[in-house]
Amino acid sequence: MEKIKMNVPLVEMDGDEMTRILWKMIKDELLTPFIDLNTEYYDLGLKHRDETDDRVTVESAEAIKKYGVGVKCATITPNAARVEEYSLKKMWKSPNGTIRAILDGTVFRAPIIVKGIDPYVPHWKKPITIARHAYGDIYKASEMKVNGKGKAELVFTAEDGTEERVLIHEFDGPGIIQGIHNLDASIAGFARSCFNFAIDRKEDLWFAAKDTISKKYDHNFKDIFAEIYEKEYKARFEELGITYFYTLIDDVVARVIKSEGGFIWACKNYDGDVMSDLLATAFGSLGMMTSVLVSPDGKYEFEAAHGTVQRHYYKYLKGEQTSTNSVATIFAWTGALKKRGELDGNTALVDFAEKLEKATVSTIESGYMTGDLALISKLTEIHKCESLEFIQAIRKNLEAMI
């Protein structure tokens, strides 16, 4: 067949360890044989980030602003052990955090549902999408270790030089201090991204924080959401028969467990980080979770929700076989290709991406899957595939479809 053409590039951000190996396998087996792939490539592997003083990460985010769509491989956020392992200049920040801050977007994560892999909560019949604010909070925090007695204050110096002070704590001995912040403009962008996504999906939107304890910080989120909903979105929600409501995060956790799914759960940055992993595990596997960063002005970055699969990478380096789940990375590519096709009016590209997703799901439902899924699948006949074997099984089903 003639390869599908792409007139506008998407931004391709390569990554680290085993997911970098899978990235190449996916391109070689599932993409380049069928698409005349047009990407602007950025190497976000840890060594290259170190060599460029992390400028490559900023450049990739600026490229997404330019082209509108990006797809990202999983990357390492280095800790002290990684600094030593890779002989790094410094402990570089999370590339995901850097990209999210530049795009000021919201991360939407949802499970990929397949027959034979049942959620741990039996009555979850539909996906639950986590909407995670992608700016501020502890991810842009300032921290200090206190070594003895003293007074800690929160100080704001206005442009005219006047100061506001709030006592944090009178220390009698050693301790720690953390300062976090957020921006009204970013919170408003988060709210609008969530409301727009709910309208697109025609699903209810739940937002949860802890304004009873955080009477300024969390209450500000609550107020901005409420004001924007009432002024801009309430009529459209009512027209579609969907709802928006705010509740405390401990209340919403109980509601989520009792629900059947099929809604969007909006969370502040850290809450969304934790709860998306909890939901992914509860639905079966973190390797079966889609993730897309959406900016308020309609820029998209697709990625897998999991890490670089370090343990499998070390096995791969020894020449041992691995059975690594590539589904979330495949869906990162299909999400980006679909969005590129939608924006460009390229129906052939959209159709191909949808078929690749169907081929991936049908491969698992026919019993061919990686080891992590084989452990939790309820199917009676299962063939545990090695990493490349699984991708090649998907290709066989894809070729039958097209």
C-alpha positions in Angstrom: 0.0 0.0 0.0 1.1 3.6 -0.5 2.3 5.2 2.6 0.1 7.8 4.3 1.5 11.3 3.9 1.9 13.9 6.7 2.0 17.5 5.6 2.7 19.0 9.0 5.2 17.4 11.4 4.5 16.4 15.0 7.1 16.9 17.7 8.9 13.6 18.6 10.6 13.4 22.0 12.7 10.3 22.5 13.4 9.0 26.0 15.3 6.6 28.2 16.0 3.0 29.0 13.6 0.2 28.0 10.9 2.6 26.7 13.5 4.0 24.3 14.1 0.5 23.0 10.3 0.0 22.6 10.0 3.4 20.9 12.3 2.3 18.1 10.5 -1.1 17.8 7.1 0.7 17.5 8.4 3.0 14.8 10.1 0.2 12.9 7.2 -2.3 13.0 4.0 -0.3 13.4 4.5 3.2 12.0 7.2 3.7 9.3 6.0 0.7 7.1 2.6 2.5 6.8 3.2 6.2 7.3 5.6 8.6 5.7 6.4 9.8 9.2 7.0 13.5 9.5 8.4 14.5 12.9 10.7 17.1 14.4 13.0 15.0 16.6 14.3 15.9 20.0 16.5 13.5 22.1 15.3 13.8 25.7 17.5 10.9 26.8 19.2 11.8 30.1 22.7 12.0 28.7 21.6 14.4 25.9 19.7 16.5 28.4 22.9 16.7 30.5 25.0 17.6 27.5 22.7 20.5 26.5 22.1 21.7 30.1 18.5 20.6 29.6 18.0 23.2 26.8 16.7 20.4 24.6 13.7 19.9 26.9 12.8 23.6 26.7 13.2 23.5 22.9 10.9 20.5 22.5 8.2 22.3 24.5 8.6 25.4 22.3 8.3 23.2 19.3 5.0 21.8 20.6 3.8 25.4 20.8 4.8 25.9 17.2 3.3 22.7 15.7 0.5 22.0 18.1 1.1 18.2 18.7 3.9 16.3 20.3 4.5 12.7 21.4 6.9 11.8 24.2 8.7 8.7 25.3 9.1 8.0 29.1 12.2 9.8 30.6 14.3 9.6 33.7 14.0 12.2 36.4 17.4 11.8 38.1 17.9 11.3 41.8 21.2 11.2 43.5 21.9 7.6 42.4 21.1 8.5 38.8 23.5 11.5 39.0 26.3 9.1 39.9 25.2 6.4 37.4 25.2 8.8 34.4 27.9 11.1 35.7 25.6 14.1 35.4 26.5 17.7 35.9 23.6 18.2 38.3 20.2 16.7 39.4 18.1 17.9 36.4 14.4 18.6 36.9 11.6 16.4 35.6 11.3 16.9 31.8 7.6 16.4 32.2 7.4 19.1 34.8 9.4 21.5 32.6 7.2 20.8 29.5 4.0 21.1 31.6 5.1 24.5 33.0 5.9 25.9 29.6 2.6 24.7 28.0 0.7 25.4 31.2 -1.6 22.5 30.4 -3.8 19.9 32.1 -2.9 16.2 32.0 -5.7 13.9 31.2 -5.1 10.2 32.0 -7.5 7.4 31.3 -7.3 3.5 31.4 -7.3 1.5 28.2 -10.1 -1.1 28.7 -9.7 -4.6 27.3 -11.7 -7.8 27.8 -10.1 -10.2 30.1 -8.4 -7.6 32.3 -11.0 -6.7 35.0 -10.7 -3.7 37.3 -10.1 -4.5 41.0 -13.3 -2.6 41.7 -15.8 -4.9 40.1 -18.5 -2.3 39.4 -16.2 0.0 37.4 -17.7 -0.5 34.0 -16.4 2.7 32.3 -13.1 4.5 32.3 -12.4 7.1 34.9 -10.3 10.0 33.5 -8.0 11.9 35.8 -7.5 15.6 34.9 -4.3 16.7 36.6 -3.4 20.4 36.9 0.2 20.6 35.5 1.5 23.7 37.2 2.9 24.7 40.6 2.3 23.2 44.0 5.2 21.0 45.2 6.6 20.7 41.7 7.8 24.3 41.8 8.3 24.4 45.5 11.1 26.1 47.5 12.4 24.1 50.4 14.6 24.8 53.4 16.2 22.7 56.1 16.0 24.4 59.6 18.9 23.4 61.9 17.7 25.0 65.1 15.5 27.5 67.0 14.0 30.4 65.1 11.0 32.0 63.5 9.8 31.2 59.9 7.6 33.6 58.1 5.8 33.8 54.7 6.7 37.2 53.2 5.2 38.9 50.1 6.9 42.1 48.9 4.6 44.1 46.6 5.8 46.0 43.6 5.7 49.3 45.7 7.8 47.7 48.4 5.1 47.1 51.0 5.2 43.8 52.7 2.7 41.2 54.0 3.9 38.7 56.6 2.3 35.5 57.9 3.9 33.4 60.7 4.6 29.9 59.5 6.1 28.4 62.7 8.2 29.2 65.8 10.8 26.5 65.7 12.1 25.0 69.0 14.5 22.8 67.1 15.4 21.3 63.7 12.7 21.0 61.0 11.9 21.7 57.4 10.0 24.4 55.5 8.3 24.3 52.1 6.9 27.1 50.1 4.5 26.5 47.2 2.6 28.8 44.9 0.1 28.9 42.0 -1.3 31.4 39.6 -4.9 32.5 39.1 -4.3 32.5 35.3 -3.0 28.9 35.4 -5.9 27.7 37.6 -8.3 29.4 35.2 -6.6 27.6 32.3 -6.9 24.3 34.2 -10.6 24.9 34.8 -11.3 25.8 31.1 -9.3 22.8 29.9 -11.4 20.5 32.2 -14.7 22.0 31.2 -13.9 21.8 27.5 -12.7 18.2 27.8 -15.9 17.3 29.6 -18.0 18.9 26.9 -16.0 17.0 24.2 -16.4 13.7 26.0 -20.0 14.5 27.2 -19.0 13.3 30.7 -19.6 14.6 34.2 -16.8 16.6 35.7 -15.9 16.3 39.4 -13.3 18.6 41.1 -11.9 17.9 44.5 -9.6 19.7 46.9 -9.4 20.5 50.6 -10.7 24.0 51.1 -11.9 23.3 54.7 -8.3 23.0 55.7 -6.6 25.1 53.0 -8.9 28.1 53.4 -6.8 30.4 51.0 -4.9 28.1 48.6 -7.4 25.3 47.9 -10.4 27.7 48.3 -9.0 29.8 45.5 -9.1 26.8 43.1 -12.7 26.2 44.2 -13.8 29.8 43.7 -12.1 30.1 40.2 -13.7 26.9 39.0 -17.1 28.0 40.3 -17.0 31.4 38.7 -15.9 30.2 35.3 -18.5 27.4 35.3 -21.3 29.8 36.2 -20.3 32.4 33.6 -19.1 30.3 30.7 -20.1 26.7 30.9 -23.2 26.0 32.9 -25.7 26.4 30.1 -23.7 24.1 27.8 -23.4 21.5 30.5 -27.1 21.6 31.1 -27.8 21.4 27.4 -25.7 18.2 27.2 -27.2 16.7 30.3 -23.9 16.6 32.1 -23.0 18.0 35.5 -20.1 19.7 37.3 -19.7 19.7 41.1 -17.0 20.4 43.7 -16.5 18.3 46.8 -13.7 17.5 49.3 -11.1 15.1 48.1 -11.7 12.6 50.9 -15.4 12.6 49.9 -14.7 12.2 46.2 -12.4 9.2 47.0 -15.4 7.4 48.6 -17.6 8.4 45.6 -15.1 7.1 43.1 -15.0 3.7 44.7 -18.8 3.4 44.7 -19.2 4.7 41.1 -19.4 2.7 37.8 -16.9 5.2 36.2 -17.6 7.2 33.1 -16.6 10.7 34.4 -13.7 13.1 34.7 -12.0 13.6 38.1 -10.1 16.9 38.2 -7.3 17.1 40.7 -4.6 19.6 41.8 -1.1 18.7 40.7 0.1 16.3 43.4 -3.3 14.8 44.0 -3.5 14.0 40.2 0.0 12.5 40.2 -0.9 10.0 43.0 -4.5 9.3 42.0 -3.7 8.6 38.4 -1.3 5.9 39.4 -3.9 4.5 41.9 -6.5 4.4 39.2 -4.2 2.8 36.7 -3.3 0.0 39.1 -6.9 -0.4 40.1 -8.0 -0.8 36.5 -5.2 -3.4 35.9 -1.9 -1.9 34.9 0.0 1.4 34.7 1.1 0.1 31.2 -2.6 0.4 30.1 -3.0 4.1 30.8 -3.2 6.9 28.2 -1.9 10.4 29.1 -2.3 13.7 27.2 -1.3 17.2 28.2 -3.7 19.8 26.8 -2.9 23.5 27.0 -5.6 26.1 27.3 -4.9 27.3 23.8 -5.2 23.8 22.3 -1.7 22.3 22.2 -1.4 18.6 22.8 1.4 16.4 24.1 0.8 12.6 24.3 2.9 10.3 26.4 2.8 7.0 28.3 1.8 7.4 32.0 4.5 5.0 33.3 8.3 5.2 33.7 11.3 3.9 31.8 11.1 0.3 33.0 14.6 0.3 34.4 14.7 -3.4 35.5 13.8 -4.6 32.0 16.4 -2.3 30.5 19.2 -3.9 32.6 18.1 -7.3 31.4 18.1 -6.1 27.8 21.7 -4.8 28.2 22.7 -8.3 29.4 21.2 -9.8 26.2 18.3 -11.4 28.1 14.7 -11.5 26.7 12.1 -9.1 28.1 8.4 -9.0 28.1 7.7 -5.3 28.4 4.3 -3.8 27.9 4.3 -1.3 25.0 0.6 -0.5 24.9 0.7 2.9 26.6 3.5 4.0 24.3 1.7 2.8 21.3 -1.4 4.7 22.4 0.8 7.8 22.9 1.7 7.6 19.2 -1.9 6.9 18.1 -3.2 9.8 20.1 -0.7 12.1 18.6 -1.3 10.8 15.0 -5.1 11.1 15.5 -4.8 14.7 16.7 -2.4 15.6 14.0 -4.8 14.2 11.4 -7.8 16.0 13.0 -6.0 19.3 13.0 -4.8 18.9 9.4 -8.0 17.3 7.9 -5.9 14.1 7.2 -8.6 11.5 7.5 -6.3 8.7 6.3 -4.0 9.4 9.3 -6.9 9.4 11.7 -8.2 6.1 10.3 -4.8 4.5 10.5 -4.3 5.5 14.2 -7.8 4.2 15.1 -7.0 0.8 13.4 -3.7 0.5 15.2 -5.5 1.0 18.5 -8.1 -1.6 17.6 -5.3 -4.0 16.5 -3.5 -3.5 19.8 -6.6 -4.2 21.9 -7.7 -7.2 19.7 -4.2 -8.7 20.0 -4.5 -8.7 23.8 -8.1 -10.0 23.7 -7.0 -12.9 21.5 -4.6 -14.0 24.2 -1.3 -12.5 23.0 0.1 -10.2 25.7 3.1 -9.3 27.7 4.0 -10.8 31.1 2.5 -8.1 33.3 -0.9 -8.5 31.6 -0.6 -12.3 31.6 -0.4 -12.2 35.4 -3.8 -10.5 35.7 -5.7 -11.6 32.6 -8.9 -13.7 33.1 -8.6 -15.3 29.7 -8.2 -19.1 29.7 -5.7 -19.3 26.8 -2.8 -16.9 27.1 0.4 -16.7 25.0 3.0 -14.6 26.9 5.0 -12.6 24.4 8.4 -11.2 24.4 8.7 -7.4 23.8 9.2 -7.5 20.1 7.0 -10.5 19.6 4.1 -8.7 21.0 4.6 -5.7 18.7 4.9 -8.0 15.7 1.7 -9.7 16.7 0.0 -6.3 16.7 1.5 -5.6 13.2 0.0 -8.9 11.9 -3.5 -7.9 13.1 -3.0 -4.3 11.8 -2.1 -5.6 8.3 -5.2 -7.7 8.3 -7.3 -4.6 9.0 -5.8 -2.4 6.3 
